[in-house]
Amino acid sequence: MAVTSASGPTVPASRRVLAVMVMVPLLAALALWAFAWPAARMAPRDLPLGVAGPAAAAAPLEQRLASHEGAFEIHRYADEAAARTAVRDREVYGAVVVTPQGPHLLTASAASPVVAQLLTQAVAAQSPPGAPAVPVTDVVPTPAADARGAAFGASVLPLALAGVAAGALVSLSGLRGGRAVTAVLGAAALVGLTGAALAHSWLGVLTGNWWAEAGVLALTVAAVAGGVAGLHALLGKSGIGLGVLLVVLLGNPFSGAAGAPHLLPEPAGLVGQWLPPGAGGSLLRSVAFFDGAGAAGPALVLSLWAVLGVTAVLVADRRRPAPAAGTSAAPVPSQAAAAPAPRA
């Protein structure tokens, strides 16, 4: 039986029950796919890897690494100094230096502890049986307080949730125009300061410039909050749902923060870097551990999300029709409502 209300007939109760029964499993399947599929298919895919040393000596190693089709993207360097510079500049995740004594592996666990371990195993597998262990130098190590990078990887979801909460609260509280933008940016700035105080000053999992890290955290939250508020301004309440889908269900598992974007199946790795969680994680790595190397791309992505989001909020506020002259904002009761009820 359909339920009626003052605004007209509503959806029958049986259909609403059926909608809940169908939508919940679909959302669960989507969440399982988004989180479990990338984790189950982690493997190197065009992973940037350097090979340094004389061409004649490095060629056999380069050919053996290239035999893993699609796994590595080989970059050639003249010597160990050039390879170390490339690792610090985030051009490659690591480099194999061919020396007269044998191969020497350079890694950067700060870029990804998972990739550093993977490279160590891959290079060791290329050594002849009985050969001594390949020496490994961690050029840019992870902080001692977060040797496995677990705390860094876990920081993406809280930032995403903070941004979604800020964008949703601003939208649903009725803030419009400049006040909405001020609330979004103010909340993002405070989250950035709080996050830097916790992650850098207290936990010690970030080791870069304190203010730069706070700025990255704030920009990440502003990108998420601005995106959610902008989608709400364009689409209404369904825009908040779309924002949650993009940022939490897709952006978080596709971010590559716990491993690396080059370990995720395509197109997850690429899509994740165009969403705020992935771009924010990459930018935070660059600022916290690599003196800003490789920061331009992620910073541009986050800035686009933030600017486009607040622009949508401002444009939607200007397009909202103003009340007609001589009318008040309060609704005028109808004659039927104002008339007294007839006596029995």
N, C-alpha and C positions, 0 to 999 in steps of 0.2 A: 504494500500500500504506500502510495506516495505521500510525503509530508508536505503540507502547504504552510506558507508563512505570509507575512504582510507584503513582501516583495514579489510573491508569486510562488508557483510550485517549485519544489526542490527535487533533487535526485532521490529516487526511491531507496529505502533503507537496504533492500536486498542488493541493489547495484553498488551501494557504498561498501557493503561487506565484501562483495566480489572484487571491487577495486583494491581494497586493502589486501586481500588474499593473493592477488596477482602482483601488485606493485612491490610488496615487501620481498618476495623471492627474486624479482627482477633486480631490485636494488642490491640485494645480497650477492647475486651473481655478478653484477657489475663491479662491486667492491672487491670480490674475490679475484675476478679477472684482472682488475687494475693493480692489485697489490701482489697477487701470487704469480701471475704470468711473467712479469719482469724478473722476479726473484728466481723463478725456476729456469729461466733461459739466459742467465748471466754468463757471458763469454766475451772475450776480446773481439771487437769488430772495428777494423781499421784503427786500432789503437796506435797513436803516434809513438814510435820507438826510434831512438837514434843508434847509429852504428858509427864508431869513430876508429880511425887508424889508417895505416897505408892501404891503398885500394887493393893491392894484390893479396894482402893478408886478410882483409875484411870481407872480400868478395865471397868466399865459401860460407862464412857465417851468415852473411846477408841472404844468400841463396837458401840456406836451411831455414831461416826465419820466414822467408817468403813462401816456403813450401806449405806453410799453414795458411791456406788460401783465405783471404778476407780477414785474417786475424790482426795483422800488424800493417801499419803504414810506416815504411822505413824512411828515415831521414839520414843522410850522409853528412858526417862532420870530419874535418881534417885531423883533429887531435882531441885529447881529453879535455883541454881547456875550453874548446868550442862546445863540446858536448855538455860540460857542466853549466856553461852559460845558457844553453838551450833548455836544460832542465829547470834552471832558476827562472827563466822567462816563460815557462809553461808552454814551450813549443812542443815538448815531448814529455811523456811520463817517466822516462828513464832512457839510459843509453848503455850500450855494450861497447867497451873500449878494448880493441885488440892490441895486445902488447906481446913482446917476445916471450914473456913468462906465461902467457895465456890470456883468456878474456877476463875483463874486470867490469863488473856491473855497477852502474850508477842508478840510484833510485831516488824518489821523492815521496816518502810516505805521507807527507803533509798534503800532497795532491790526492792520494788515495792509498790507505794501507792495504786495501784489497789488491790493487793493481801492483803495488810494490812486491807483495808476496807472490802474485801470479808471475811477474817477470823473473823473480828469483827461481821459481820452479821451472819456467820455460827455458831459461838459459842453462840451468843445471842439466836439463834433459838433452841439450845439444852437446854436452861434453862427452868425450869417449869414455867407455867403461874403465873404471880404475883411476881416472884422472882426479887430481885434487879438487876440493870444493872451490867453486868460483868465488873470489872475494867480492863483497858487496859494500858499497859506500852509500850511505843515506845522505844525499846532498842537502835536502830540505826535510828534516825529520819532523814528526808530529810532536806536540808538546808532551812533556813527561806526564802531565796530569791526564792526558787522553791519548795514550800510546796506540790504542787500537782505533781511534777515531769514532768511537761509539757515541760519545757525547756530542760531537759535531754533527753526526748524522741524525741524532735525535732532536736537533734544534730546529729542523725545518718545519715539522708539524706544528709546534707551538706558535711560530711566527705566522703560519698560514691561518691557524684558528684565531689568533689575535686580530689579524686583518679582516677576516670574515666577520668576526664579532663587531669590530668597529664600523665596518660598512653597513652591516645589518641594523645596528642600533641607531646609527645616524639616519638611515632611511626610514625605519619604523617609528622613530620618535617624532617625525614630522619636520625635522630640520631641512631647510631648503637653501639653495643659492650659496651665498658667501658664508653663512653660518655653518652649513653642512661641510663646506670645504675646510673651514677653520677647525671644525671638530675632527675631521679625518686627519688633517696634518698634525694637529696638536696631539691626538692620541698616538699617532705613529712616532712622533718625536719622543714622547714619554716612554713608549715601549722600547725605542732604540736605546735610550739612556739606561733604562732598567735592565735590558738584556745585556748591554756591555758591562754593567756593574756586576751582574751575576756570572756571565760566561768568562769575562776577562779578570776582573778584580777578585772574585770569590773562588770560582772553580779553576781558573787558570787554563782553560781549554783554548783560548784565543791569545795570541802573543804579538799581534801587530800594534799599530797605533790605536790608542783607546778611542779617540774621537772619530777616526775613520771607521772603525768597527761599529760604533754607535750610529754613524750616518748610514752605513749599509743596512743595519737592522731596521732603522727607521724608514729607509727607502723601500725595503721589502714589504713592510707592513703597509706603507702608503700605497704601494702598487696594488696589493690585495684589496685593501679597504676602498681605494678609489675605484678599482674595477667593479667591486660588488655594488657600491653606491651608484656608479654610472649605469650598470645593468638594471638596477632597480628604477632609476630615473627613466630609462628607455622602455622597459618591459613590465614594470610594476613588480609585484611580489614574486612572480615567476623568475624575474631577473636575479633575485637573491638565490633561488634554487639553482639557477644556471651557474652563478658564481661559485657556490659550494661544490658543484659537480666539477668545474674546471680546476679549482684550486686544491680541494681536498682529495676528491676521488681520483683525479688524473694528475694534478701537479705534484702532489706529495710522492706517490710511488714512482712517477716518471722523472723525479728531480735528479736522481743519481747521486744524492748527497751521501748515502751510505756506502757507495762504491765508486762509480764513475759513469758519466753518460755513455762512454764508449763501451761499457759492458752490457748495456741494455739492448734488447732486441729493437730493431727499427719497426715503426717510426717512433717508438717510445723515447729513445734517447734524444732525438731531434725535437720532438714536441715538448718534452720536458724543459728544454732550455728556452723555449718561447713562452713558458708560463712562469709566474712570479716565484714559486718555490725553487724551481731549478735554477733560474737566473740568480736568485738571491743566494743560494748555496754556492754557486760558482764565484760570484762576486765576493762573498765573505771569505772564501779560500784565498782568493787573490790578495785581498787586503790584509788578512790576518797572518798569512805565511809567506807570501811572495812579493811583498813590497808593491802591490798593485799591478803586477804583471798579468796581462790577460784580462784586465777589468773592463775594458771599453765595451765589449759586446754585451755582457750581462747588465752593465749599468744602463746602456741604451734601452734594453728590453724593459727593465723596471721603470725607467723614466717614461717610456711610452705608455705603459699601463697606468701609471699614476696621472699623467697629463691627460690622456684620453678619458680616464674615469672622471676626474674633476670637471673637465670640459663638458661632458655629458650632463653632469649635475647642474652646472651653471646654465647651459642652453635650455635644459628642460624647465628650469625655474623661469627663465625669460619668456618661454613660449606659453606658460600657464596663463590663461585669460584672467585679466583683472576684473574685479567686481564692477558692475555698471554704476554710473554716476547716480547718486541719490539713493542708492540701496545700501543696506547694512549687511555685514557679514553674517549676522544671526538669522536663521531661518524664520520666516513669517508663518505663524500658524494658520491653517486653512479655516474657512468659515465653519466647516463641519466639525473640526476639532475644537474651535472656539465656542461653538454653540452649546448651551447647557443641555444635559441629557433630559429627555421627556420624563415627566412624572408618571408613575404607574397609575 
